[in-house]
Amino acid sequence: MAYVIKLAIYSLIILSLTSLSAFAKDLLVVTEEWKPYNFTNDKGEVVGRATKKVREVLAVAEIDYEIKVYPWVRAMKIAKERPNTMIYSIYRTAEREADYEWACPLIRPVGVYFFKLKTRKDIQVASLEDAKQYTSAVVKGNIYYDFLIQHGFTQGDHLVVAADSKSFYKLFFKGRIDLVMSTEYIMSEELKAAGLNDEEVTPLLEVTKASQQRGCMAFSKDTDPMLIDRIRRALAKHNQEFVGP
């Protein structure tokens, strides 16, 4: 009888460990194209500063996962609705707080600026109110979009909104959009891709409130709490031992 009980207990332990392993393989990680933090390289691999850290953290947490790249609005929707899903690099804002479970910080604050073409002598911006006189391009649903909407910018009147940034940079370089809200790195990369140099644009205004936010990892509300806890612990350990991206 004792042997049967021991065998039953042993079987339950094995089943529990097997279930945990199978569950761990179900973690879907979603992100967007956002150099230099998360982007797809020429080999089709998802790389970048934040991606490197995410992979290191998930390795420490012993989580099996798959990373998929989507337009930002779709990535956020998947991360809200699909169980056992994580999204990065996402800014933790008051508006998003209740939509996800959070693990922070993943990346340090990133400086954000309004840019204009240097040839556009007619554009003068020293404040957010000044910027409302012109058209600004943003990606729908990202932190820049949310920030501008909160400060009275409206789609159609002040904003040209796109699913991703590739389309509006082309329009911006042709002078068909007045302003772009971007980081210095991304602007430099977009200029390079268009065969232009950094002297072609001028940063006008640093949007400090947006840039003070720290990027995080976030999970759908239906993600297993044990899984989230393991990742939070691994992230905390990583942040203690290494300098973040």
N, C-alpha and C positions, 0 to 999 in steps of 0.2 A: 504493500500500500504506500509506504513511504517513498519507494522508488517511483511509483506512478505519479505521486504529487510533485516530486522533484523534476520528473520529466515534463510535466505539465507547465511548471514554473519556467523551466529552461526554454520550452517551446514559446511561451509568451514573451520572454525576453528577446529571443531571436526574431519573432514576428514584429515586436516593437522596433527593434533596430532596423529591420528590413523596411518597415513602413516609413521610418524617418528618412532612410536613404532614398527611397522612391519619391518621397515628398520633396526632399531637397532638390531633386532633379527637375522639379516642376517650377522653379523660380524663373520667371521671365523678367528680364531687365530691359527697360526701354529708355531711349534717349533721342536726341536730335543731332543734326549737323551743326556744331558750334566750336569752331577752331579757337584756340588750340586745346580745348578741354575734352571734347568728344566729337569725333568725326571718323569717316571711313577713308582709309588710305587707298593707294593705287592697287593694292592686292585684295581689296574688299574686306579688310580687317577693320574692326572698330577699335580705334586707338585714341591717343590724346592724354593730356596730363590728368584729367579727372578719371578717365577710363583706366589708366594705369593704377591709380589709387583704388578704384572700385574693385579691380581684379585682385589686387593685393589683399584688400579687406575681406573679400569673399573667400579667398584661399585660406586666410587665417580662420574664418568662421566655418570652413569646411563645407561650403555650399556649392552644389552643382547648379549651373545657370546657363542661360543663353541670352545674348545681347542682341536686340533688334533696334534699328534706327528708323524713326518715323518723323513726319512733320510734327511740330511741337504740340499743336492742339490735339492731334490724334494720339500722341504719346501720353498726354495728360488724361485723356478720356479712357484709354486702356488701363492706365495705372489707377484710375478711380474705380473702374468697373470689374476688372478681372482679378480673381483671388490670386494670392501668391505672386504679386507683381511689384517690382521696384522701378522707380524712375530717378534719373539723375541727368545733368546737374540742374536742380530745381531750387529756386529761391523760396525761402520760408517767409511768407507774408501773412498778414492778418486775414486776407481774403481766402487764402488757401489752407489755413491752419486746420480747419475741421474736415477737410477732404481727405487727408492722408494721416498716416503715422510717420513720424519723422526720425531721421538719424543725421545729426549735424555736429560740426561743419565738415563738408567734403572739400570745398575750395574756399580760398580767401576772397574778400571783396574785390570786384573788378571795376576799374574806372570806366564810366560811360559818358560819352560826349555827343553833342550835336555837331555834325560836320556839314560844311558847305564846300562847293567847288571854289577854288581860289579865284577863278575868273568871275564869280558872281559877286561883284562889288556892290550890287544893289541890296544884298542880304546883310542885315545888321541884327545880331541877336546878343543881348546881354542878360536876358531873363526868360523865364518860361512864357510870360505874357508876350514878349517880343516874338517868340517862336510861333505863336498862334497866327501871326500874319502870313505864314508860309505853309507849304505842304511838307509834311514829314512822313517818312516811310518807316513802318514797323512790322514785325511779325505778329499775327493775331495770337493773343493768349500769352505771349511771353511777358517778362517783368517790365520791359520798356513800354509795351502796349498798356498794361495795367496802370503803370505810373502816369502815363499821359492822360488816360481816360479819367483817372482820379483828379487830375488837375485841369479838367475842363476841356480837353481836346476831344473832338468828335470826328468819327469816321465820315469822310465825304467833305467836311468843311476844312479840317486841319490835317487829317491822317489819310495816307494811302496804305491800306492793310493787305498783306499777302500771307500765304500759307508758309512760305520760306523766304529767305532773304535774297536768293540768287536773282530773282526776277527784278526786284526794285533797285538793286545796285546798278544794273545795266541802264535803267531809266535815269538814275541819279547821275551817272557819269555822262549821260547825254544832255543833262541839264533840264530834264523833264520833271524832276522832283527836286524841290528846293533843299531839303535837309534830310539827313539820315542820322538816326540815333544808334551809335555803335561803340565798340571798344577800339582802341588804337591798333591792337593786333589784328582784329578782324578786318578793319578798314585797310590796313597795309596789305593783307593777303588778297583782298578783293581788288585792290589797285594792281597788284602784281599779276593777278589772273587776267585782268583786262589790258595788260601791256602798258600800264601807267606807273608813275612813281609817287612817293609820298608827298612830293611838293605840289601835287595837283589839288590837294584838299587842305582845308583849314579847320581845326577844332575851334568851336565857338564858345561852348558852355559845358562845363562838367556838371552832370546831373548827380549831385552828391547823395541825395536820399536813395536813389536807386542803387548807386554803386556801393553803398554801405551794407547792403544785404549780403549774406554769406550763402554760398551754394550748398545744398544738402542732397541726401538721398531720401526718398519718401516711398511709402508703401501703401497699397490699397488697404482699406479698412478690413477686408476679408483675408488679409495675410496672417498666417499662423503666428501668434505672439511669441512662441519659442524661437521661431526663425528670426523675427525682428530683434529679439533680445540678443541672439548670438551675433548678429551683424552689428548691432549697436556696441556691444562689448569689443568686437574686433576693430571697429572704427575708433573707439576711444583709445584702445591700445596703440593703434597706428598713429593717431594724433599725438600721443605722448612720446613716441619713439622717433618720429620723422617730422620733417618740415613739410607741410602740405603744398599742393600745387599753386 
